[in-house]
Amino acid sequence: KIMVVDKFLPKKYTEKVTRGKVQHRAPSNIALVKYWGKKDFQLPANPSLSFTLTNSYTDTSVEFLPRTDFNASFQIDFYFEENPKEAFLTKIETFFNRMRLYMPFLRDYHFVVRSHNSFPHSSGIASSASAMAALAVCLMKIEKLFCPEMTDEFFYEKASFLARLGSGSACRSIIGSVVVWGEHPEIPNSSDLYGVPFGMTHEVFHRYQDTILLIDKGQKQISSTDGHDLMNNHPYANQRFVQATENISKLNTILRVGALDDFVKLIESEALTLHSMMMTSNPYFVLMRPNTLATIEQIWNFRRQTQIPVGFTLDAGANIHLLYPYQYKSEVQLLIESNLKNFCDNQQIIEDEVPLESANFYPKF
């Protein structure tokens, strides 16, 4: 059973291409208003909003050749960091299967996919978001070879729509430094089907810093897919979905006027709410670690003492994204070096930031 969105079904291709190679770099992202819980067809139960990252990305190349093996639905070779990866290949085949109506050429070629991450695997950065976004844009670049008259606007919309079929949060890694996914009455053109750029933010949010504190790099005890499913019968789910919608309304103002104290309160509340939903689901689970909590205490102490608006968010894991304005970078770096690094696995951190709108992550034709 699949949902058909007519808008993204291809028109007749106008060009023939027998072989070629495309590539794309897609950034990861960190949700500030969390997506947790989904409906059928990879649609979100609530709208979400994310910051795009700069240094955490996936580079993917896709070579397409005439098909030689017709025994399976698709002919795909997949290499991650130059090594064949069977587990990932299964995910890509599922992804291709979900896309087959929208990209009929997927059955006609032999695809060789090579993927590299700029960050360590299982490091608390959403690798599925950048990986599926990079692959979706590569496939759109191939479709654009068959259909050169395609507009940029349609290209990005369809790329985000397809990325969502691979990983929900991947639709927020296509275009824009702040992205909203999910219908919201105050966000123009917002949709459950794809992510849309939020638009201009106050200058204090330009180059906003995100230092990722790698508290625990181990494998999570529950997959995100299983976690989303637990929202279906969650006693607090409906209230949570209402809250997320309200928080995007608040952020809509906060991001435009530069209200940093309100920003910090909102993102921290969202992070803790996400984890409280996990702790109150059935079965319940805890992804934070003792060092996660110890680090949060240190951040709160530092903020009280210095009045510097540094805050945190968490993904579905133990690692902390420390968020702060670029103007306070030197003071916060001192805190990290002298204190917070001690709570990290092997003192490991990743320095990242939100790109300016003009960042060259996006395909140019």
MIVO-235539 format. One record per residue (C-alpha): residue in one letter; x, y, z; residue number from 1. Coordinates in Angstrom, 3 decimals, decimal comma, always signed. Example, Ala and Ser with C-alpha at 12.3 -4.5 7.8 and 13.67 -1.06 7.14 Angstrom:
2
+--------+----------+----------+----------+-----+
! residu !     east !    north !       up ! num !
+--------+----------+----------+----------+-----+
!      A !  +12,300 !   -4,500 !   +7,800 !   1 !
!      S !  +13,670 !   -1,060 !   +7,140 !   2 !
+--------+----------+----------+----------+-----+
***
This chain:
365
+--------+----------+----------+----------+-----+
! residu !     east !    north !       up ! num !
+--------+----------+----------+----------+-----+
!      K !   +0,000 !   +0,000 !   +0,000 !   1 !
!      I !   +1,433 !   +3,352 !   -1,028 !   2 !
!      M !   +0,175 !   +6,888 !   -1,178 !   3 !
!      V !   +0,389 !   +8,443 !   -4,646 !   4 !
!      V !   +1,130 !  +12,164 !   -4,911 !   5 !
!      D !   +0,353 !  +13,062 !   -8,539 !   6 !
!      K !   +2,432 !  +16,242 !   -8,435 !   7 !
!      F !   +5,663 !  +14,230 !   -8,229 !   8 !
!      L !   +4,858 !  +11,552 !  -10,817 !   9 !
!      P !   +7,235 !  +12,158 !  -13,737 !  10 !
!      K !   +6,081 !  +13,594 !  -17,018 !  11 !
!      K !   +7,397 !  +12,029 !  -20,204 !  12 !
!      Y !  +11,197 !  +12,305 !  -20,245 !  13 !
!      T !  +12,509 !  +14,435 !  -23,104 !  14 !
!      E !  +16,147 !  +13,239 !  -23,163 !  15 !
!      K !  +17,824 !   +9,820 !  -23,313 !  16 !
!      V !  +20,947 !   +9,149 !  -21,251 !  17 !
!      T !  +22,635 !   +5,748 !  -21,215 !  18 !
!      R !  +25,197 !   +6,255 !  -18,473 !  19 !
!      G !  +26,689 !   +8,910 !  -16,241 !  20 !
!      K !  +27,765 !   +9,922 !  -12,741 !  21 !
!      V !  +26,437 !  +12,516 !  -10,299 !  22 !
!      Q !  +27,394 !  +13,541 !   -6,775 !  23 !
!      H !  +26,095 !  +15,623 !   -3,926 !  24 !
!      R !  +27,000 !  +16,713 !   -0,397 !  25 !
!      A !  +24,043 !  +16,867 !   +2,012 !  26 !
!      P !  +24,264 !  +18,255 !   +5,552 !  27 !
!      S !  +22,876 !  +16,654 !   +8,658 !  28 !
!      N !  +20,450 !  +18,675 !  +10,775 !  29 !
!      I !  +19,429 !  +18,995 !  +14,404 !  30 !
!      A !  +15,739 !  +19,369 !  +15,242 !  31 !
!      L !  +14,854 !  +22,155 !  +17,674 !  32 !
!      V !  +11,155 !  +21,263 !  +17,657 !  33 !
!      K !  +11,207 !  +17,482 !  +17,581 !  34 !
!      Y !   +9,553 !  +15,091 !  +15,165 !  35 !
!      W !   +8,530 !  +12,089 !  +17,274 !  36 !
!      G !   +5,612 !   +9,995 !  +16,091 !  37 !
!      K !   +4,512 !   +9,390 !  +12,532 !  38 !
!      K !   +1,496 !   +8,421 !  +10,474 !  39 !
!      D !   +1,435 !   +6,111 !   +7,463 !  40 !
!      F !   +3,668 !   +6,830 !   +4,478 !  41 !
!      Q !   +6,397 !   +8,528 !   +6,523 !  42 !
!      L !   +4,167 !  +11,505 !   +7,355 !  43 !
!      P !   +4,850 !  +13,381 !  +10,612 !  44 !
!      A !   +2,382 !  +13,383 !  +13,508 !  45 !
!      N !   +3,528 !  +16,942 !  +14,283 !  46 !
!      P !   +5,485 !  +19,691 !  +12,505 !  47 !
!      S !   +9,192 !  +20,047 !  +13,299 !  48 !
!      L !  +11,872 !  +22,706 !  +12,809 !  49 !
!      S !  +15,607 !  +22,159 !  +12,462 !  50 !
!      F !  +18,936 !  +23,910 !  +12,159 !  51 !
!      T !  +21,056 !  +22,675 !   +9,268 !  52 !
!      L !  +24,673 !  +21,825 !  +10,123 !  53 !
!      T !  +27,806 !  +22,715 !   +8,159 !  54 !
!      N !  +30,603 !  +20,314 !   +9,102 !  55 !
!      S !  +28,501 !  +17,175 !   +9,572 !  56 !
!      Y !  +27,569 !  +15,928 !   +6,124 !  57 !
!      T !  +27,413 !  +12,952 !   +3,762 !  58 !
!      D !  +29,145 !  +12,938 !   +0,372 !  59 !
!      T !  +27,480 !  +10,552 !   -2,070 !  60 !
!      S !  +28,187 !   +9,693 !   -5,686 !  61 !
!      V !  +25,905 !   +7,638 !   -7,917 !  62 !
!      E !  +27,155 !   +6,087 !  -11,138 !  63 !
!      F !  +24,453 !   +4,722 !  -13,428 !  64 !
!      L !  +25,153 !   +2,182 !  -16,186 !  65 !
!      P !  +23,101 !   -0,085 !  -18,449 !  66 !
!      R !  +21,559 !   -2,847 !  -16,364 !  67 !
!      T !  +23,038 !   -6,354 !  -16,682 !  68 !
!      D !  +21,229 !   -8,334 !  -13,950 !  69 !
!      F !  +17,423 !   -8,562 !  -14,024 !  70 !
!      N !  +16,918 !  -11,162 !  -11,268 !  71 !
!      A !  +16,056 !   -8,634 !   -8,542 !  72 !
!      S !  +13,841 !   -5,541 !   -8,557 !  73 !
!      F !  +16,890 !   -3,251 !   -8,717 !  74 !
!      Q !  +20,577 !   -3,606 !   -9,463 !  75 !
!      I !  +22,529 !   -1,636 !   -6,837 !  76 !
!      D !  +26,091 !   -1,846 !   -5,515 !  77 !
!      F !  +26,591 !   +0,136 !   -2,317 !  78 !
!      Y !  +29,879 !   +1,173 !   -0,713 !  79 !
!      F !  +30,176 !   +3,020 !   +2,593 !  80 !
!      E !  +33,654 !   +4,446 !   +3,237 !  81 !
!      E !  +34,807 !   +2,254 !   +0,280 !  82 !
!      N !  +33,504 !   -1,007 !   +1,810 !  83 !
!      P !  +30,420 !   -2,950 !   +0,641 !  84 !
!      K !  +27,704 !   -2,722 !   +3,328 !  85 !
!      E !  +24,925 !   -5,303 !   +3,111 !  86 !
!      A !  +22,868 !   -3,808 !   +5,975 !  87 !
!      F !  +22,814 !   -0,397 !   +4,296 !  88 !
!      L !  +22,065 !   -1,946 !   +0,905 !  89 !
!      T !  +18,825 !   -3,384 !   +2,318 !  90 !
!      K !  +17,774 !   +0,124 !   +3,433 !  91 !
!      I !  +18,557 !   +1,538 !   -0,011 !  92 !
!      E !  +16,510 !   -1,203 !   -1,698 !  93 !
!      T !  +13,564 !   -0,335 !   +0,583 !  94 !
!      F !  +14,069 !   +3,324 !   -0,311 !  95 !
!      F !  +14,130 !   +2,543 !   -4,064 !  96 !
!      N !  +10,989 !   +0,486 !   -3,674 !  97 !
!      R !   +9,150 !   +3,424 !   -2,064 !  98 !
!      M !  +10,340 !   +5,733 !   -4,860 !  99 !
!      R !   +9,696 !   +3,457 !   -7,831 ! 100 !
!      L !   +6,468 !   +5,174 !   -8,991 ! 101 !
!      Y !   +8,106 !   +8,599 !   -8,844 ! 102 !
!      M !  +11,337 !   +7,511 !  -10,545 ! 103 !
!      P !  +10,570 !   +4,749 !  -13,051 ! 104 !
!      F !  +14,164 !   +4,814 !  -14,334 ! 105 !
!      L !  +15,322 !   +3,117 !  -11,093 ! 106 !
!      R !  +14,474 !   -0,258 !  -12,682 ! 107 !
!      D !  +16,403 !   +0,466 !  -15,883 ! 108 !
!      Y !  +19,960 !   +0,993 !  -14,675 ! 109 !
!      H !  +22,750 !   -0,555 !  -12,648 ! 110 !
!      F !  +23,552 !   +1,924 !   -9,841 ! 111 !
!      V !  +26,885 !   +2,111 !   -8,036 ! 112 !
!      V !  +26,454 !   +4,211 !   -4,878 ! 113 !
!      R !  +29,425 !   +5,388 !   -2,821 ! 114 !
!      S !  +28,914 !   +7,239 !   +0,439 ! 115 !
!      H !  +31,189 !   +8,943 !   +2,990 ! 116 !
!      N !  +30,360 !  +10,733 !   +6,235 ! 117 !
!      S !  +32,409 !  +13,609 !   +7,646 ! 118 !
!      F !  +31,567 !  +12,383 !  +11,164 ! 119 !
!      P !  +31,959 !   +9,039 !  +12,967 ! 120 !
!      H !  +29,126 !   +6,526 !  +12,630 ! 121 !
!      S !  +26,864 !   +6,195 !  +15,708 ! 122 !
!      S !  +28,110 !   +9,549 !  +16,987 ! 123 !
!      G !  +24,709 !  +10,986 !  +17,774 ! 124 !
!      I !  +24,502 !  +12,849 !  +14,484 ! 125 !
!      A !  +21,571 !  +11,893 !  +12,294 ! 126 !
!      S !  +23,486 !  +10,041 !   +9,577 ! 127 !
!      S !  +20,299 !   +8,698 !   +7,981 ! 128 !
!      A !  +19,156 !  +12,298 !   +7,417 ! 129 !
!      S !  +22,266 !  +13,378 !   +5,490 ! 130 !
!      A !  +22,690 !   +9,987 !   +3,765 ! 131 !
!      M !  +19,140 !   +9,759 !   +2,417 ! 132 !
!      A !  +19,127 !  +13,457 !   +1,484 ! 133 !
!      A !  +22,393 !  +13,085 !   -0,471 ! 134 !
!      L !  +21,067 !  +10,012 !   -2,297 ! 135 !
!      A !  +17,717 !  +11,667 !   -3,075 ! 136 !
!      V !  +19,433 !  +14,729 !   -4,586 ! 137 !
!      C !  +21,755 !  +12,502 !   -6,643 ! 138 !
!      L !  +18,744 !  +10,672 !   -8,082 ! 139 !
!      M !  +17,045 !  +13,998 !   -8,809 ! 140 !
!      K !  +20,190 !  +15,122 !  -10,652 ! 141 !
!      I !  +19,876 !  +12,000 !  -12,804 ! 142 !
!      E !  +16,183 !  +12,700 !  -13,423 ! 143 !
!      K !  +17,083 !  +16,264 !  -14,418 ! 144 !
!      L !  +19,338 !  +14,827 !  -17,151 ! 145 !
!      F !  +16,224 !  +13,154 !  -18,604 ! 146 !
!      C !  +14,127 !  +16,256 !  -18,029 ! 147 !
!      P !  +16,359 !  +19,372 !  -18,329 ! 148 !
!      E !  +13,420 !  +21,770 !  -18,316 ! 149 !
!      M !  +12,670 !  +20,935 !  -14,656 ! 150 !
!      T !  +12,594 !  +24,078 !  -12,483 ! 151 !
!      D !  +14,836 !  +24,476 !   -9,429 ! 152 !
!      E !  +11,799 !  +24,918 !   -7,197 ! 153 !
!      F !  +10,298 !  +21,602 !   -8,337 ! 154 !
!      F !  +13,727 !  +19,924 !   -8,067 ! 155 !
!      Y !  +14,113 !  +20,836 !   -4,388 ! 156 !
!      E !  +10,499 !  +20,011 !   -3,483 ! 157 !
!      K !  +10,662 !  +16,586 !   -5,075 ! 158 !
!      A !  +14,132 !  +15,902 !   -3,623 ! 159 !
!      S !  +12,795 !  +16,668 !   -0,131 ! 160 !
!      F !   +9,658 !  +14,606 !   -0,792 ! 161 !
!      L !  +11,769 !  +11,603 !   -1,872 ! 162 !
!      A !  +14,300 !  +11,996 !   +0,960 ! 163 !
!      R !  +11,400 !  +11,771 !   +3,422 ! 164 !
!      L !  +10,552 !   +8,314 !   +2,063 ! 165 !
!      G !  +14,023 !   +7,151 !   +3,110 ! 166 !
!      S !  +14,181 !   +8,896 !   +6,478 ! 167 !
!      G !  +11,688 !  +11,444 !   +7,780 ! 168 !
!      S !  +14,256 !  +13,947 !   +9,006 ! 169 !
!      A !  +16,170 !  +13,708 !   +5,697 ! 170 !
!      C !  +13,573 !  +16,009 !   +4,119 ! 171 !
!      R !  +14,997 !  +18,802 !   +6,317 ! 172 !
!      S !  +18,515 !  +18,300 !   +4,840 ! 173 !
!      I !  +17,820 !  +19,432 !   +1,266 ! 174 !
!      I !  +17,721 !  +23,239 !   +1,247 ! 175 !
!      G !  +17,735 !  +26,061 !   +3,810 ! 176 !
!      S !  +19,667 !  +26,772 !   +7,007 ! 177 !
!      V !  +16,469 !  +26,619 !   +9,105 ! 178 !
!      V !  +13,843 !  +24,182 !   +7,806 ! 179 !
!      V !  +10,248 !  +23,384 !   +8,746 ! 180 !
!      W !   +8,656 !  +20,032 !   +7,932 ! 181 !
!      G !   +4,947 !  +19,519 !   +8,548 ! 182 !
!      E !   +1,892 !  +21,628 !   +7,924 ! 183 !
!      H !   +1,711 !  +24,692 !  +10,137 ! 184 !
!      P !   -0,747 !  +27,593 !   +9,761 ! 185 !
!      E !   +1,944 !  +30,262 !  +10,262 ! 186 !
!      I !   +4,604 !  +28,835 !   +7,933 ! 187 !
!      P !   +3,882 !  +29,639 !   +4,262 ! 188 !
!      N !   +3,856 !  +26,612 !   +1,914 ! 189 !
!      S !   +4,575 !  +24,214 !   +4,797 ! 190 !
!      S !   +3,682 !  +20,600 !   +4,067 ! 191 !
!      D !   +3,710 !  +17,126 !   +5,585 ! 192 !
!      L !   +5,152 !  +15,912 !   +2,273 ! 193 !
!      Y !   +8,459 !  +17,819 !   +2,282 ! 194 !
!      G !  +10,533 !  +20,384 !   +4,182 ! 195 !
!      V !  +10,508 !  +24,105 !   +3,367 ! 196 !
!      P !  +13,114 !  +26,780 !   +4,194 ! 197 !
!      F !  +11,998 !  +28,915 !   +7,144 ! 198 !
!      G !  +13,373 !  +32,064 !   +5,532 ! 199 !
!      M !  +15,241 !  +34,972 !   +7,072 ! 200 !
!      T !  +16,225 !  +34,821 !  +10,743 ! 201 !
!      H !  +17,585 !  +37,548 !  +13,036 ! 202 !
!      E !  +21,325 !  +38,082 !  +12,565 ! 203 !
!      V !  +22,095 !  +36,651 !  +16,017 ! 204 !
!      F !  +21,174 !  +33,218 !  +14,609 ! 205 !
!      H !  +23,564 !  +33,519 !  +11,651 ! 206 !
!      R !  +26,464 !  +31,085 !  +12,064 ! 207 !
!      Y !  +24,853 !  +29,842 !  +15,285 ! 208 !
!      Q !  +27,281 !  +27,418 !  +16,921 ! 209 !
!      D !  +26,561 !  +23,746 !  +17,647 ! 210 !
!      T !  +29,264 !  +21,890 !  +19,557 ! 211 !
!      I !  +28,281 !  +18,223 !  +19,682 ! 212 !
!      L !  +29,421 !  +16,608 !  +22,931 ! 213 !
!      L !  +29,882 !  +12,882 !  +22,296 ! 214 !
!      I !  +28,798 !  +11,527 !  +25,669 ! 215 !
!      D !  +28,164 !   +7,964 !  +24,505 ! 216 !
!      K !  +28,947 !   +6,634 !  +21,030 ! 217 !
!      G !  +27,406 !   +3,213 !  +21,649 ! 218 !
!      Q !  +24,510 !   +1,767 !  +19,686 ! 219 !
!      K !  +21,091 !   +2,907 !  +20,936 ! 220 !
!      Q !  +18,971 !   +0,199 !  +22,562 ! 221 !
!      I !  +15,971 !   +1,141 !  +20,447 ! 222 !
!      S !  +15,763 !   +2,292 !  +16,838 ! 223 !
!      S !  +14,130 !   +5,609 !  +15,964 ! 224 !
!      T !  +11,512 !   +3,726 !  +13,922 ! 225 !
!      D !  +10,485 !   +1,680 !  +16,966 ! 226 !
!      G !  +10,499 !   +4,840 !  +19,110 ! 227 !
!      H !   +8,168 !   +6,621 !  +16,678 ! 228 !
!      D !   +5,814 !   +3,634 !  +16,715 ! 229 !
!      L !   +5,512 !   +3,817 !  +20,502 ! 230 !
!      M !   +3,790 !   +7,197 !  +20,108 ! 231 !
!      N !   +0,764 !   +5,469 !  +18,533 ! 232 !
!      N !   -0,674 !   +4,412 !  +21,897 ! 233 !
!      H !   +1,143 !   +6,917 !  +24,095 ! 234 !
!      P !   -1,058 !   +8,446 !  +26,811 ! 235 !
!      Y !   +0,428 !  +11,938 !  +26,276 ! 236 !
!      A !   +0,847 !  +11,846 !  +22,480 ! 237 !
!      N !   -1,954 !  +14,200 !  +21,472 ! 238 !
!      Q !   -0,908 !  +16,867 !  +23,972 ! 239 !
!      R !   +2,675 !  +16,539 !  +22,738 ! 240 !
!      F !   +1,601 !  +17,088 !  +19,112 ! 241 !
!      V !   -0,320 !  +20,224 !  +20,141 ! 242 !
!      Q !   +2,719 !  +21,455 !  +22,089 ! 243 !
!      A !   +5,036 !  +21,009 !  +19,086 ! 244 !
!      T !   +2,695 !  +23,071 !  +16,894 ! 245 !
!      E !   +2,568 !  +25,822 !  +19,550 ! 246 !
!      N !   +6,352 !  +25,786 !  +19,911 ! 247 !
!      I !   +6,816 !  +26,387 !  +16,187 ! 248 !
!      S !   +4,496 !  +29,409 !  +16,515 ! 249 !
!      K !   +6,717 !  +30,697 !  +19,330 ! 250 !
!      L !   +9,923 !  +30,002 !  +17,371 ! 251 !
!      N !   +8,461 !  +31,768 !  +14,366 ! 252 !
!      T !   +8,653 !  +34,980 !  +16,418 ! 253 !
!      I !  +11,805 !  +34,137 !  +18,411 ! 254 !
!      L !  +13,906 !  +33,426 !  +15,297 ! 255 !
!      R !  +12,811 !  +36,646 !  +13,594 ! 256 !
!      V !  +13,297 !  +39,031 !  +16,553 ! 257 !
!      G !  +16,388 !  +37,351 !  +18,087 ! 258 !
!      A !  +14,925 !  +36,598 !  +21,548 ! 259 !
!      L !  +17,815 !  +34,479 !  +22,839 ! 260 !
!      D !  +16,569 !  +33,782 !  +26,374 ! 261 !
!      D !  +13,225 !  +32,567 !  +25,026 ! 262 !
!      F !  +15,086 !  +30,504 !  +22,426 ! 263 !
!      V !  +17,152 !  +28,710 !  +25,077 ! 264 !
!      K !  +14,097 !  +27,928 !  +27,234 ! 265 !
!      L !  +12,159 !  +26,569 !  +24,289 ! 266 !
!      I !  +14,859 !  +24,315 !  +22,819 ! 267 !
!      E !  +15,755 !  +22,842 !  +26,205 ! 268 !
!      S !  +12,092 !  +22,215 !  +27,014 ! 269 !
!      E !  +11,677 !  +20,483 !  +23,630 ! 270 !
!      A !  +14,720 !  +18,263 !  +24,238 ! 271 !
!      L !  +13,563 !  +17,200 !  +27,685 ! 272 !
!      T !  +10,005 !  +16,669 !  +26,440 ! 273 !
!      L !  +11,297 !  +14,309 !  +23,738 ! 274 !
!      H !  +13,063 !  +12,210 !  +26,365 ! 275 !
!      S !  +10,097 !  +12,349 !  +28,726 ! 276 !
!      M !   +7,953 !  +10,839 !  +25,954 ! 277 !
!      M !  +10,429 !   +7,956 !  +25,743 ! 278 !
!      M !  +10,408 !   +7,468 !  +29,499 ! 279 !
!      T !   +6,597 !   +7,352 !  +29,611 ! 280 !
!      S !   +5,943 !   +5,100 !  +26,612 ! 281 !
!      N !   +5,080 !   +1,411 !  +26,888 ! 282 !
!      P !   +7,635 !   -0,142 !  +26,859 ! 283 !
!      Y !   +9,587 !   +2,758 !  +28,376 ! 284 !
!      F !  +13,255 !   +3,423 !  +27,768 ! 285 !
!      V !  +15,963 !   +5,900 !  +28,780 ! 286 !
!      L !  +18,548 !   +7,116 !  +26,256 ! 287 !
!      M !  +20,222 !   +9,751 !  +28,439 ! 288 !
!      R !  +23,301 !   +8,654 !  +30,379 ! 289 !
!      P !  +24,612 !   +9,874 !  +33,767 ! 290 !
!      N !  +27,116 !  +12,100 !  +31,953 ! 291 !
!      T !  +24,293 !  +13,614 !  +29,889 ! 292 !
!      L !  +22,635 !  +14,821 !  +33,088 ! 293 !
!      A !  +25,936 !  +15,934 !  +34,637 ! 294 !
!      T !  +26,707 !  +17,996 !  +31,529 ! 295 !
!      I !  +23,262 !  +19,617 !  +31,575 ! 296 !
!      E !  +23,876 !  +20,690 !  +35,208 ! 297 !
!      Q !  +27,203 !  +22,241 !  +34,183 ! 298 !
!      I !  +25,552 !  +24,141 !  +31,301 ! 299 !
!      W !  +22,880 !  +25,495 !  +33,650 ! 300 !
!      N !  +25,486 !  +26,550 !  +36,235 ! 301 !
!      F !  +27,552 !  +28,328 !  +33,580 ! 302 !
!      R !  +24,499 !  +30,160 !  +32,244 ! 303 !
!      R !  +23,474 !  +31,303 !  +35,733 ! 304 !
!      Q !  +26,953 !  +32,569 !  +36,527 ! 305 !
!      T !  +27,748 !  +34,301 !  +33,215 ! 306 !
!      Q !  +24,316 !  +35,215 !  +31,771 ! 307 !
!      I !  +25,630 !  +33,889 !  +28,439 ! 308 !
!      P !  +22,676 !  +32,421 !  +26,495 ! 309 !
!      V !  +24,125 !  +28,959 !  +25,907 ! 310 !
!      G !  +21,601 !  +26,125 !  +25,734 ! 311 !
!      F !  +21,365 !  +22,493 !  +24,688 ! 312 !
!      T !  +19,242 !  +20,154 !  +22,695 ! 313 !
!      L !  +19,247 !  +16,368 !  +22,451 ! 314 !
!      D !  +18,379 !  +14,001 !  +19,666 ! 315 !
!      A !  +17,059 !  +10,510 !  +20,385 ! 316 !
!      G !  +20,307 !   +9,609 !  +22,153 ! 317 !
!      A !  +22,715 !  +10,520 !  +24,941 ! 318 !
!      N !  +24,795 !  +13,156 !  +23,138 ! 319 !
!      I !  +24,363 !  +16,881 !  +23,688 ! 320 !
!      H !  +24,180 !  +19,588 !  +21,038 ! 321 !
!      L !  +25,475 !  +22,722 !  +22,771 ! 322 !
!      L !  +23,933 !  +25,722 !  +20,996 ! 323 !
!      Y !  +25,152 !  +29,310 !  +21,354 ! 324 !
!      P !  +25,626 !  +32,529 !  +19,348 ! 325 !
!      Y !  +28,862 !  +32,956 !  +17,402 ! 326 !
!      Q !  +29,713 !  +36,103 !  +19,418 ! 327 !
!      Y !  +30,188 !  +33,997 !  +22,580 ! 328 !
!      K !  +32,362 !  +31,354 !  +20,940 ! 329 !
!      S !  +35,577 !  +32,069 !  +22,891 ! 330 !
!      E !  +33,849 !  +32,022 !  +26,318 ! 331 !
!      V !  +31,959 !  +28,813 !  +25,570 ! 332 !
!      Q !  +35,105 !  +27,159 !  +24,151 ! 333 !
!      L !  +36,774 !  +27,745 !  +27,524 ! 334 !
!      L !  +33,864 !  +26,018 !  +29,265 ! 335 !
!      I !  +34,088 !  +23,063 !  +26,863 ! 336 !
!      E !  +37,860 !  +22,652 !  +27,168 ! 337 !
!      S !  +38,086 !  +23,103 !  +30,917 ! 338 !
!      N !  +34,921 !  +21,262 !  +31,920 ! 339 !
!      L !  +32,483 !  +19,684 !  +29,478 ! 340 !
!      K !  +35,022 !  +17,613 !  +27,527 ! 341 !
!      N !  +35,589 !  +15,569 !  +30,683 ! 342 !
!      F !  +32,075 !  +14,126 !  +30,365 ! 343 !
!      C !  +32,612 !  +13,012 !  +26,747 ! 344 !
!      D !  +33,688 !   +9,616 !  +25,479 ! 345 !
!      N !  +37,485 !  +10,003 !  +24,973 ! 346 !
!      Q !  +36,921 !  +13,781 !  +25,319 ! 347 !
!      Q !  +35,487 !  +13,764 !  +21,795 ! 348 !
!      I !  +33,517 !  +16,700 !  +20,442 ! 349 !
!      I !  +32,471 !  +17,895 !  +16,973 ! 350 !
!      E !  +32,511 !  +21,621 !  +16,226 ! 351 !
!      D !  +29,671 !  +22,649 !  +13,941 ! 352 !
!      E !  +27,547 !  +25,646 !  +13,028 ! 353 !
!      V !  +24,441 !  +26,685 !  +11,115 ! 354 !
!      P !  +25,321 !  +27,892 !   +7,599 ! 355 !
!      L !  +24,282 !  +31,232 !   +6,203 ! 356 !
!      E !  +21,393 !  +30,939 !   +3,728 ! 357 !
!      S !  +23,850 !  +31,270 !   +0,858 ! 358 !
!      A !  +25,934 !  +28,253 !   +1,913 ! 359 !
!      N !  +26,903 !  +26,232 !   -1,134 ! 360 !
!      F !  +25,417 !  +22,895 !   -0,047 ! 361 !
!      Y !  +22,860 !  +22,891 !   -2,797 ! 362 !
!      P !  +23,125 !  +21,681 !   -6,364 ! 363 !
!      K !  +23,884 !  +24,218 !   -9,015 ! 364 !
!      F !  +22,891 !  +23,382 !  -12,554 ! 365 !
+--------+----------+----------+----------+-----+
***
